[in-house]
Amino acid sequence: MLLGEQEQFLSYNGEVLIFHLSKAKHVDGAADKTMNLCVTRMAFNKDTKMFVQKSSGVFSMHASHLKTEIVCCSCTTDSRTGLILPCILMKKKKRNTVVKYLLLLLHSSNQFEQSFNFKLDYELKEDIRLFAGPSVLWRHANKLFYISSNTCTVLSAPVQLSSVVWTGEIEDEGTVVLGIRTAYLLEREDEDEFSTSDRAIWGSEFFGYAIETQKMLTGTCFMPHAYSRVVSSVYVCKNEIWRKRLQISLVAITQKNQLIWFQDGLPKGVCELPYEKPCSVKTAVTSNKDLLFIVSFASGNICVVQRRDSLQVASKWQTVKSVLVDDFIGCGSEQLLLLFKDDSNTDALSTFEITDLGAVNYASGINYKHDVPAAEGLQENSLLTIQALERRLQAGCTSIRELQQHLRLKRRVILQSCRALIDLVEERTHILPTAKEVKCRREGLVCLWDDVENPPHSLSKETSLASKVPERVIEKLWQRVVGDSLVVGVKLTESFYLSLSDVSLSLVMDQDFSLISPIIECRNKIIKLNKAFSSLAVSSCQIEPPPKKLKLDLHSKNDLKKEFLNRYSRTDGTKTVIAVTSLSPLLAFHRACCIVLLHAKKLKQRNDSLQESKKITVLGGKIFLSLEDISSGKYSVKMLKDNSYCTGSMEDILAVLAVSVRFSFQIVSSDCTLTLVNSWLLREMECTPFKECHDNIFCHKAGNVYGTVFNWTLKNPFEGVLTLFCRNLTVLFQCLHSLTRVLPPSCDIKLLRCGRKGVLTEQLALALEKEMLTSRSSFFSKESKAETSLAWGNEPGKKISDAPVASLLDSEEGVQQFRRKLQNEREESVLSMNQTMNGALYQKLALKIAEAQLSSDMIVWRLS
């Protein structure tokens, strides 16, 4: 309520309470020295659509030589009974400087009760608030004062502040005051660098003060300090303690005519307000479960901001005397009651409007009793509208049924294709549906094969052809659940050579679900984890000494291939192909079965070299998922401390690495050794090495960084590489922030590109060799084609003899033969200097050379 108004409005349990002051009079008409505080209870009548008086009450006060005013009123909690009651703060001002204040409670019987009174040598003018107790809080001379019914004594809070923007209840803290004060530039332990810089730049900050516990709360959990210069009022919509951390949702109005939504201290939405000088904000929850923000302006205007996808102004009004929020019509949800200024009518509720910006809308001045004919006409129009809408609904339902039938058909075709693929991989004979089966399903398909009887040996899917026993490729199939991800791993045999750049896994649903696609979307990773050296050989960023130069022979590549084969076929590590997919869609089926397919290019060893063959698809097996297994932790990753080691299995390690994002940083120190990194990993981050691979260490520190895997490799005492496997970028930034606080400022940290230098060097040598061989083979093929064309140009049967030149010149016929030979040689020389080829051959050769050059350029870029 605004200060100084002698007629105050308050909503309570769906009623409107009107408070006003009046002087009592004697029977003879003489003025009395008694001042009456009158209250009138008004309730909305659904039949007349008007407010009617329900009851009234009076509280008499002695007013001899006193100026009595209503300061403010609100609904607060009575600490004695726990009931919410209307509360009124009165002021009695004497001729001297002493001001007396009374706090009154109004009961349901319209009886007033004086809760307490207090005297001050100044008037309350700034940030007056009523809260539970009942209690009164105000600001004077940049100090915070309060008094409650329990103490009946004015107390001063040990804080300096320039304004109070909100007062209310917060879980586990009691009554909290959110204020703004001059910033203290001393850095605090519980505050980040951004908050410190905000306070330094803007010169002011938010702070919270719990009255019962006299505890200071961090202002950044409400809003960033940068908004402290513009925020004028705040309404906290929700507050809760989650994982020992206070989470707050609030809206704030600013001096820039904006309404801003904050979530956990961060701005989430903003809305430009239609009027200037907003002064207060409150909320309402309508029957449609919409959250409305009601903003009042100093000019008497009101606007409502609706929060759906974004904050938008839903409605606005002008010349509003007061706005109240309550369930005035008794429908179980809140509505807005707008009381408009009307100088021509002395009745307080003569001009009003009740609305929730939806189905509820009542306004004064409308005679609802005489609107029956209009209502009948509206009913007839509504009936016609409903009939038209029903026809449109029926047409829409028909279209939906046709679309559903079409989608079922598509899914059936996809399922048949997947079954055919699975039968092909398992080397079984796939049984195609007959035309009669297709017609029985009414799919409307035309059979594209001969509709003949199947032979006896193919009548059942169970009868399959005798398949060749394939070479063993997969050594082990495993699965793990990490967070919301399902990790499926296939361990490859060491004796089987595959092109790692062409290896992938596919997951296919084995159940016959007609409403979903059986193919599961997933991402693939290939990891080679050496137990002895504990380093990732695929997609890693280790820095190694410069490799020895390899001599390239343009005529033969067997030596290089042989060395690469020896490096590739070492048995000191395990190669694992991993597929990662989302777990929650699979859990929707309660029990799921997936077929694992391995796609790869097999490398054959011929003459001490590796040659690519055709692509192969191998059945890896089946995995089963159920809610019972996941709830019992059957597939969970178990990383436990055992003395000074982490006891995770190799599958658990690979699963954690697969769902993590990898970053490698080169750390160089010019002033001191990098022993601080080891102590930071072991003490600050609480890391322990894996028992399976000691160089990779697991972070056991509580919080977001838990589960991060580190790999620290020293090239020399002043240079090393730190590799992090973390869930997201937030964890990465937290780790780097913690590391930079330990390292001296002279340390240089550089992000490295992915790829081991030694492996990339070998790949570059092979790529350059392939590029040169491609160019040479293209040239030789062109030269051979030109020689062939020249051979075709010679006339058959006229072979020039290789007789000596002197003998040819002895006769005229010999001279003519020598002349023809010389002419042919001249033509051959001209043709060899001007070779041509057709466009298709040239395009094919150019494409091969461009692919080879692109491959080598990509490796050079990764090495740079």
ZAMARGU-4260 file (C-alpha; in steps of 0.2 Angstrom, whole numbers, plus 5000, padded with zeros to 4 digits):
<rodrens>
0) 5000/5000/5000 | 5006/5018/4996 | 5011/5029/5011 | 4999/5042/5017 | 4983/5036/5008
5) 4968/5037/5021 | 4959/5024/5012 | 4968/5007/5010 | 4963/4991/5001 | 4968/4974/5006
10) 4963/4956/4999 | 4961/4943/5012 | 4953/4925/5009 | 4944/4931/4993 | 4937/4947/5001
15) 4941/4965/4999 | 4945/4974/5015 | 4943/4993/5015 | 4952/5003/5029 | 4948/5021/5032
20) 4949/5034/5046 | 4934/5044/5052 | 4931/5056/5067 | 4917/5051/5080 | 4904/5064/5083
25) 4892/5068/5098 | 4874/5068/5097 | 4873/5087/5096 | 4885/5087/5081 | 4900/5093/5090
30) 4917/5085/5086 | 4924/5072/5097 | 4942/5069/5101 | 4941/5050/5096 | 4947/5044/5079
35) 4939/5028/5072 | 4948/5015/5061 | 4934/5007/5051 | 4935/4991/5041 | 4922/4985/5028
40) 4923/4968/5021 | 4917/4967/5003 | 4913/4950/4994 | 4910/4947/4975 | 4892/4941/4972
45) 4891/4930/4957 | 4873/4933/4953 | 4873/4952/4953 | 4892/4952/4947 | 4895/4966/4960
50) 4904/4968/4977 | 4892/4968/4992 | 4896/4972/5010 | 4898/4957/5021 | 4902/4965/5038
55) 4911/4979/5046 | 4921/4984/5062 | 4928/4999/5071 | 4943/5002/5082 | 4943/5018/5092
60) 4958/5028/5097 | 4961/5044/5107 | 4966/5058/5095 | 4968/5073/5106 | 4980/5085/5098
65) 4986/5071/5087 | 4988/5068/5069 | 4983/5050/5065 | 4987/5041/5048 | 4987/5024/5041
70) 5005/5020/5036 | 5003/5003/5027 | 4994/4986/5028 | 4998/4969/5023 | 4994/4951/5028
75) 5007/4943/5039 | 5008/4927/5050 | 5004/4928/5069 | 5018/4918/5077 | 5007/4913/5092
80) 4994/4904/5081 | 5002/4902/5064 | 4987/4910/5056 | 4989/4923/5042 | 4979/4939/5048
85) 4977/4957/5041 | 4990/4969/5049 | 4989/4988/5050 | 5002/5000/5055 | 4996/5016/5062
90) 5005/5033/5066 | 5001/5046/5079 | 5011/5062/5078 | 5011/5074/5092 | 5015/5092/5091
95) 5033/5089/5096 | 5045/5078/5087 | 5039/5061/5096 | 5030/5049/5084 | 5020/5034/5091
100) 5017/5019/5080 | 5004/5005/5083 | 5003/4988/5075 | 4985/4981/5074 | 4979/4964/5070
105) 4961/4961/5063 | 4953/4945/5067 | 4939/4936/5058 | 4926/4943/5070 | 4931/4961/5064
110) 4939/4964/5081 | 4956/4974/5081 | 4970/4968/5093 | 4985/4980/5097 | 5000/4969/5095
115) 5013/4982/5101 | 5018/5000/5099 | 5034/5010/5099 | 5040/5028/5099 | 5053/5036/5088
120) 5060/5053/5086 | 5058/5053/5067 | 5045/5047/5055 | 5045/5031/5045 | 5047/5036/5026
125) 5059/5023/5018 | 5057/5005/5014 | 5044/5001/5027 | 5039/4982/5027 | 5028/4971/5037
130) 5033/4953/5039 | 5029/4937/5050 | 5028/4939/5069 | 5020/4952/5066 | 5036/4963/5064
135) 5040/4980/5056 | 5056/4984/5047 | 5062/5000/5040 | 5077/5010/5034 | 5083/5026/5041
140) 5099/5035/5038 | 5106/5020/5028 | 5103/5009/5043 | 5091/4994/5045 | 5079/4994/5060
145) 5066/4981/5065 | 5054/4977/5079 | 5043/4962/5082 | 5029/4956/5094 | 5041/4945/5103
150) 5054/4958/5108 | 5043/4974/5107 | 5060/4983/5106 | 5068/4992/5092 | 5083/4983/5086
155) 5097/4989/5073 | 5105/4977/5061 | 5124/4978/5059 | 5123/4983/5041 | 5124/4999/5031
160) 5113/4999/5016 | 5106/5011/5003 | 5089/5002/4999 | 5079/4987/5003 | 5072/4978/4987
165) 5064/4963/4995 | 5059/4955/5012 | 5052/4937/5014 | 5055/4920/5020 | 5069/4908/5014
170) 5071/4890/5018 | 5082/4886/5033 | 5086/4905/5035 | 5069/4912/5041 | 5065/4931/5037
175) 5079/4938/5025 | 5081/4956/5019 | 5088/4958/5002 | 5097/4975/5001 | 5109/4986/4991
180) 5124/4994/4999 | 5141/5002/4994 | 5153/4988/4989 | 5168/4982/4999 | 5182/4979/4988
185) 5191/4966/4999 | 5190/4949/4990 | 5181/4935/4999 | 5184/4917/4999 | 5166/4912/4994
190) 5166/4923/4979 | 5172/4921/4962 | 5182/4934/4951 | 5167/4940/4941 | 5158/4945/4957
195) 5173/4954/4964 | 5175/4963/4947 | 5157/4968/4947 | 5158/4976/4964 | 5174/4985/4959
200) 5166/4992/4943 | 5149/4997/4949 | 5153/5002/4967 | 5138/4993/4974 | 5133/4976/4978
205) 5118/4965/4984 | 5118/4957/5001 | 5106/4946/5011 | 5103/4947/5030 | 5094/4934/5040
210) 5086/4943/5054 | 5083/4928/5066 | 5101/4921/5064 | 5109/4938/5060 | 5118/4929/5046
215) 5125/4937/5030 | 5120/4929/5014 | 5129/4930/4997 | 5120/4942/4986 | 5126/4933/4970
220) 5114/4919/4973 | 5100/4932/4970 | 5107/4942/4956 | 5124/4948/4949 | 5131/4963/4957
225) 5131/4973/4941 | 5112/4975/4942 | 5113/4983/4959 | 5113/5001/4951 | 5097/4998/4942
230) 5086/4986/4952 | 5072/4995/4962 | 5061/4980/4967 | 5061/4961/4968 | 5049/4947/4970
235) 5056/4930/4975 | 5045/4917/4966 | 5054/4901/4973 | 5068/4896/4984 | 5074/4879/4990
240) 5090/4871/4996 | 5096/4858/4984 | 5112/4848/4988 | 5116/4861/5002 | 5115/4875/4989
245) 5102/4889/4989 | 5093/4890/4973 | 5082/4905/4970 | 5070/4911/4956 | 5065/4929/4956
250) 5059/4944/4945 | 5066/4961/4947 | 5060/4978/4940 | 5073/4991/4935 | 5075/5009/4933
255) 5078/5006/4915 | 5059/5001/4913 | 5063/4982/4912 | 5057/4966/4920 | 5071/4953/4922
260) 5069/4935/4926 | 5083/4927/4936 | 5087/4909/4939 | 5100/4904/4952 | 5108/4921/4951
265) 5109/4922/4932 | 5097/4932/4920 | 5086/4920/4910 | 5074/4933/4902 | 5070/4951/4900
270) 5054/4961/4895 | 5053/4980/4891 | 5039/4988/4901 | 5027/5000/4893 | 5027/5014/4906
275) 5041/5023/4915 | 5045/5022/4934 | 5040/5005/4939 | 5038/5004/4958 | 5032/4986/4963
280) 5029/4969/4957 | 5018/4954/4963 | 5013/4937/4955 | 4997/4928/4951 | 4994/4910/4946
285) 4979/4908/4935 | 4967/4894/4931 | 4978/4890/4916 | 4993/4888/4927 | 5000/4903/4919
290) 5012/4914/4930 | 5008/4932/4929 | 5019/4946/4935 | 5009/4962/4939 | 5019/4978/4939
295) 5013/4994/4946 | 5019/5011/4941 | 5021/5028/4950 | 5009/5036/4937 | 4995/5024/4942
300) 4997/5012/4927 | 4997/4993/4928 | 5004/4980/4916 | 5004/4961/4916 | 5019/4951/4910
305) 5016/4933/4905 | 5030/4920/4906 | 5028/4906/4893 | 5042/4904/4880 | 5048/4921/4884
310) 5043/4936/4894 | 5029/4947/4885 | 5017/4961/4890 | 5000/4952/4890 | 4989/4967/4895
315) 4990/4985/4903 | 4978/4997/4911 | 4979/5016/4915 | 4972/5027/4930 | 4972/5012/4942
320) 4969/5016/4960 | 4974/4999/4967 | 4977/4981/4961 | 4974/4966/4972 | 4977/4947/4969
325) 4966/4934/4976 | 4952/4921/4972 | 4938/4933/4972 | 4925/4922/4962 | 4929/4906/4972
330) 4935/4896/4957 | 4951/4889/4966 | 4964/4900/4956 | 4969/4918/4958 | 4962/4933/4948
335) 4967/4951/4947 | 4955/4965/4954 | 4958/4982/4946 | 4951/4996/4955 | 4950/5012/4944
340) 4950/5030/4949 | 4932/5038/4948 | 4930/5055/4954 | 4911/5055/4950 | 4907/5041/4962
345) 4911/5040/4981 | 4909/5021/4981 | 4926/5013/4983 | 4922/4998/4972 | 4911/5007/4959
350) 4923/5005/4945 | 4932/4988/4944 | 4937/4974/4934 | 4941/4955/4938 | 4951/4945/4926
355) 4964/4932/4924 | 4968/4936/4906 | 4958/4920/4901 | 4941/4913/4904 | 4937/4925/4919
360) 4932/4943/4915 | 4920/4953/4925 | 4919/4972/4924 | 4908/4985/4933 | 4895/4994/4923
365) 4888/4979/4913 | 4870/4974/4917 | 4871/4955/4916 | 4852/4953/4920 | 4846/4961/4903
370) 4859/4951/4892 | 4848/4936/4890 | 4843/4939/4871 | 4861/4943/4867 | 4866/4927/4877
375) 4853/4917/4867 | 4860/4924/4850 | 4878/4920/4856 | 4872/4902/4861 | 4865/4899/4843
380) 4881/4906/4835 | 4892/4895/4847 | 4881/4880/4841 | 4885/4883/4823 | 4903/4886/4827
385) 4904/4870/4836 | 4896/4860/4822 | 4909/4867/4810 | 4923/4863/4821 | 4917/4845/4823
390) 4917/4843/4804 | 4935/4850/4804 | 4940/4838/4818 | 4933/4823/4809 | 4942/4828/4793
395) 4958/4830/4803 | 4956/4813/4811 | 4954/4805/4794 | 4970/4813/4789 | 4979/4808/4804
400) 4973/4790/4802 | 4980/4790/4784 | 4997/4797/4790 | 4998/4784/4803 | 4994/4770/4791
405) 5008/4777/4779 | 5020/4778/4794 | 5016/4760/4799 | 5020/4754/4781 | 5037/4763/4781
410) 5041/4756/4798 | 5037/4738/4791 | 5048/4741/4776 | 5062/4747/4787 | 5060/4732/4799
415) 5060/4720/4784 | 5076/4728/4778 | 5085/4726/4795 | 5080/4708/4796 | 5087/4705/4779
420) 5103/4714/4784 | 5104/4703/4800 | 5101/4687/4790 | 5114/4692/4778 | 5127/4695/4792
425) 5123/4679/4800 | 5123/4670/4783 | 5105/4664/4784 | 5093/4663/4770 | 5081/4678/4771
430) 5063/4673/4767 | 5054/4687/4757 | 5035/4689/4761 | 5024/4683/4747 | 5011/4693/4738
435) 4997/4685/4747 | 5005/4691/4764 | 5007/4708/4757 | 4988/4709/4751 | 4982/4702/4768
440) 4991/4717/4777 | 4982/4729/4764 | 4998/4738/4762 | 4995/4742/4744 | 5012/4736/4738
445) 5016/4728/4721 | 5027/4712/4722 | 5043/4715/4713 | 5048/4697/4712 | 5040/4681/4705
450) 5026/4675/4716 | 5031/4657/4716 | 5031/4644/4730 | 5046/4644/4740 | 5057/4628/4740
455) 5055/4616/4754 | 5072/4620/4762 | 5068/4639/4764 | 5050/4638/4772 | 5056/4642/4789
460) 5068/4655/4796 | 5075/4642/4807 | 5082/4632/4793 | 5098/4641/4787 | 5112/4637/4775
465) 5128/4629/4781 | 5139/4644/4783 | 5157/4645/4783 | 5166/4647/4799 | 5173/4665/4798
470) 5190/4670/4806 | 5188/4675/4824 | 5187/4694/4824 | 5179/4699/4841 | 5187/4693/4857
475) 5174/4701/4870 | 5158/4710/4870 | 5154/4721/4885 | 5142/4735/4890 | 5142/4749/4904
480) 5130/4762/4910 | 5138/4779/4913 | 5126/4793/4918 | 5113/4794/4904 | 5124/4785/4891
485) 5125/4767/4886 | 5143/4761/4882 | 5145/4746/4871 | 5162/4739/4868 | 5170/4726/4856
490) 5187/4720/4860 | 5196/4715/4844 | 5208/4700/4842 | 5226/4704/4841 | 5229/4692/4826
495) 5215/4701/4815 | 5221/4716/4806 | 5208/4730/4803 | 5209/4747/4795 | 5205/4757/4811
500) 5199/4772/4801 | 5185/4762/4794 | 5179/4752/4810 | 5162/4756/4817 | 5148/4748/4827
505) 5130/4748/4824 | 5116/4744/4836 | 5100/4737/4830 | 5084/4733/4840 | 5080/4715/4840
510) 5062/4717/4845 | 5048/4719/4833 | 5042/4736/4837 | 5031/4743/4824 | 5031/4761/4830
515) 5049/4765/4831 | 5064/4763/4820 | 5075/4748/4825 | 5091/4757/4821 | 5099/4766/4836
520) 5108/4782/4834 | 5126/4781/4842 | 5143/4788/4840 | 5159/4778/4838 | 5176/4779/4846
525) 5192/4768/4844 | 5203/4766/4859 | 5220/4757/4860 | 5225/4757/4878 | 5242/4750/4881
530) 5244/4742/4899 | 5262/4743/4899 | 5264/4761/4894 | 5247/4767/4899 | 5245/4779/4884
535) 5231/4781/4871 | 5238/4776/4854 | 5223/4783/4845 | 5218/4801/4845 | 5230/4806/4857
540) 5241/4822/4859 | 5258/4815/4867 | 5274/4825/4863 | 5288/4813/4858 | 5306/4815/4852
545) 5308/4818/4834 | 5306/4802/4824 | 5320/4794/4814 | 5319/4799/4796 | 5313/4785/4785
550) 5320/4783/4767 | 5307/4782/4754 | 5309/4771/4739 | 5299/4777/4724 | 5299/4760/4716
555) 5295/4750/4731 | 5285/4753/4747 | 5288/4736/4755 | 5301/4742/4768 | 5290/4755/4775
560) 5274/4744/4775 | 5284/4731/4784 | 5290/4743/4798 | 5272/4749/4799 | 5266/4731/4801
565) 5278/4728/4815 | 5272/4743/4824 | 5254/4739/4821 | 5255/4721/4826 | 5263/4723/4843
570) 5253/4714/4857 | 5256/4726/4871 | 5239/4734/4870 | 5221/4730/4867 | 5211/4738/4852
575) 5193/4741/4857 | 5179/4749/4847 | 5166/4758/4857 | 5148/4764/4853 | 5140/4777/4864
580) 5121/4780/4864 | 5108/4788/4874 | 5101/4776/4888 | 5084/4784/4892 | 5075/4780/4875
585) 5080/4762/4877 | 5073/4761/4895 | 5056/4766/4889 | 5054/4748/4883 | 5058/4741/4901
590) 5067/4727/4893 | 5077/4729/4877 | 5088/4718/4866 | 5100/4725/4854 | 5111/4717/4840
595) 5129/4723/4839 | 5136/4724/4821 | 5155/4727/4818 | 5159/4736/4801 | 5177/4736/4796
600) 5189/4735/4782 | 5200/4719/4783 | 5219/4721/4780 | 5227/4706/4772 | 5246/4703/4775
605) 5255/4699/4758 | 5273/4699/4756 | 5276/4708/4772 | 5264/4722/4768 | 5246/4726/4773
610) 5233/4728/4759 | 5215/4733/4760 | 5201/4721/4755 | 5183/4723/4754 | 5172/4729/4769
615) 5166/4716/4780 | 5151/4716/4793 | 5153/4704/4808 | 5139/4700/4820 | 5146/4705/4837
620) 5132/4697/4848 | 5118/4703/4858 | 5116/4714/4873 | 5101/4715/4885 | 5095/4729/4895
625) 5082/4730/4909 | 5077/4742/4922 | 5080/4729/4936 | 5098/4727/4930 | 5101/4745/4929
630) 5093/4749/4946 | 5103/4735/4954 | 5119/4743/4947 | 5124/4728/4936 | 5131/4738/4922
635) 5137/4753/4933 | 5155/4759/4933 | 5164/4755/4949 | 5179/4766/4953 | 5184/4762/4971
640) 5200/4767/4981 | 5210/4752/4986 | 5225/4758/4996 | 5234/4770/4984 | 5225/4763/4968
645) 5209/4765/4959 | 5201/4747/4956 | 5191/4750/4941 | 5192/4737/4928 | 5198/4739/4910
650) 5180/4740/4904 | 5176/4753/4917 | 5191/4764/4912 | 5186/4763/4893 | 5168/4767/4897
655) 5173/4783/4907 | 5185/4788/4893 | 5172/4785/4879 | 5159/4797/4887 | 5172/4810/4891
660) 5179/4824/4880 | 5197/4824/4878 | 5209/4840/4880 | 5228/4840/4880 | 5238/4855/4886
665) 5257/4858/4885 | 5264/4866/4901 | 5280/4875/4900 | 5289/4883/4915 | 5304/4894/4913
670) 5307/4898/4931 | 5304/4882/4941 | 5301/4863/4939 | 5283/4856/4937 | 5283/4846/4952
675) 5268/4856/4958 | 5257/4848/4945 | 5260/4831/4953 | 5255/4838/4971 | 5240/4846/4963
680) 5234/4830/4956 | 5236/4820/4971 | 5231/4832/4985 | 5220/4846/4978 | 5211/4834/4965
685) 5212/4819/4976 | 5218/4808/4961 | 5223/4789/4962 | 5231/4779/4947 | 5221/4765/4939
690) 5227/4748/4944 | 5226/4742/4926 | 5236/4757/4919 | 5246/4768/4931 | 5249/4783/4921
695) 5230/4787/4920 | 5223/4793/4936 | 5205/4795/4942 | 5199/4811/4952 | 5189/4806/4968
700) 5186/4824/4973 | 5168/4828/4977 | 5158/4839/4966 | 5157/4842/4947 | 5175/4837/4944
705) 5172/4819/4951 | 5176/4806/4938 | 5188/4816/4928 | 5203/4806/4921 | 5220/4814/4920
710) 5236/4809/4912 | 5252/4819/4916 | 5268/4816/4906 | 5284/4825/4909 | 5296/4828/4893
715) 5308/4836/4905 | 5307/4844/4922 | 5302/4860/4914 | 5290/4854/4901 | 5275/4842/4901
720) 5259/4837/4894 | 5243/4836/4904 | 5228/4827/4896 | 5211/4828/4904 | 5195/4817/4900
725) 5180/4827/4907 | 5162/4826/4905 | 5159/4844/4898 | 5168/4861/4896 | 5162/4867/4913
730) 5172/4853/4922 | 5187/4858/4911 | 5186/4876/4916 | 5185/4871/4934 | 5200/4860/4933
735) 5210/4874/4923 | 5205/4887/4936 | 5211/4876/4950 | 5227/4872/4941 | 5231/4890/4937
740) 5230/4895/4955 | 5244/4882/4959 | 5256/4886/4945 | 5267/4901/4945 | 5262/4916/4933
745) 5277/4912/4922 | 5270/4895/4917 | 5264/4894/4899 | 5249/4883/4895 | 5245/4879/4877
750) 5230/4868/4870 | 5237/4855/4859 | 5229/4847/4843 | 5224/4829/4844 | 5236/4816/4837
755) 5252/4808/4843 | 5267/4815/4834 | 5275/4798/4830 | 5259/4790/4823 | 5255/4806/4813
760) 5273/4806/4806 | 5271/4788/4800 | 5254/4792/4793 | 5261/4807/4784 | 5275/4796/4776
765) 5263/4783/4770 | 5251/4797/4763 | 5266/4806/4754 | 5271/4789/4747 | 5254/4785/4741
770) 5252/4803/4733 | 5269/4800/4723 | 5264/4782/4718 | 5247/4789/4712 | 5255/4802/4701
775) 5268/4790/4694 | 5255/4777/4690 | 5244/4790/4682 | 5258/4796/4671 | 5264/4778/4666
780) 5246/4773/4662 | 5245/4788/4651 | 5262/4784/4643 | 5257/4766/4640 | 5241/4772/4631
785) 5250/4784/4620 | 5263/4770/4615 | 5248/4758/4611 | 5240/4772/4600 | 5256/4774/4591
790) 5258/4756/4588 | 5241/4756/4581 | 5246/4770/4569 | 5259/4758/4560 | 5252/4749/4546
795) 5252/4731/4548 | 5263/4720/4537 | 5274/4734/4533 | 5288/4731/4546 | 5303/4741/4543
800) 5319/4730/4543 | 5334/4734/4553 | 5346/4733/4539 | 5361/4745/4539 | 5359/4762/4532
805) 5373/4760/4519 | 5365/4746/4511 | 5348/4755/4510 | 5356/4769/4500 | 5363/4758/4487
810) 5347/4757/4477 | 5332/4768/4473 | 5320/4757/4482 | 5331/4757/4497 | 5332/4776/4497
815) 5312/4776/4497 | 5312/4764/4511 | 5324/4774/4522 | 5313/4790/4518 | 5298/4781/4524
820) 5306/4775/4540 | 5313/4793/4544 | 5295/4800/4541 | 5288/4787/4553 | 5301/4791/4567
825) 5297/4810/4565 | 5278/4807/4567 | 5281/4796/4582 | 5292/4810/4590 | 5278/4823/4587
830) 5265/4812/4594 | 5275/4808/4610 | 5277/4827/4613 | 5258/4830/4611 | 5249/4816/4620
835) 5231/4818/4623 | 5218/4808/4633 | 5199/4808/4634 | 5190/4818/4647 | 5183/4803/4658
840) 5201/4796/4660 | 5208/4813/4665 | 5194/4816/4677 | 5197/4799/4686 | 5216/4802/4687
845) 5214/4820/4694 | 5201/4814/4707 | 5214/4801/4713 | 5228/4813/4714 | 5217/4826/4723
850) 5211/4813/4736 | 5229/4808/4740 | 5235/4826/4741 | 5220/4830/4753 | 5225/4816/4764
855) 5243/4821/4766 | 5237/4840/4768 | 5226/4835/4783 | 5240/4826/4792 | 5252/4840/4789
860) 5238/4852/4797 | 5237/4840/4812 | 5256/4840/4814 | 5257/4859/4813
</rodrens>
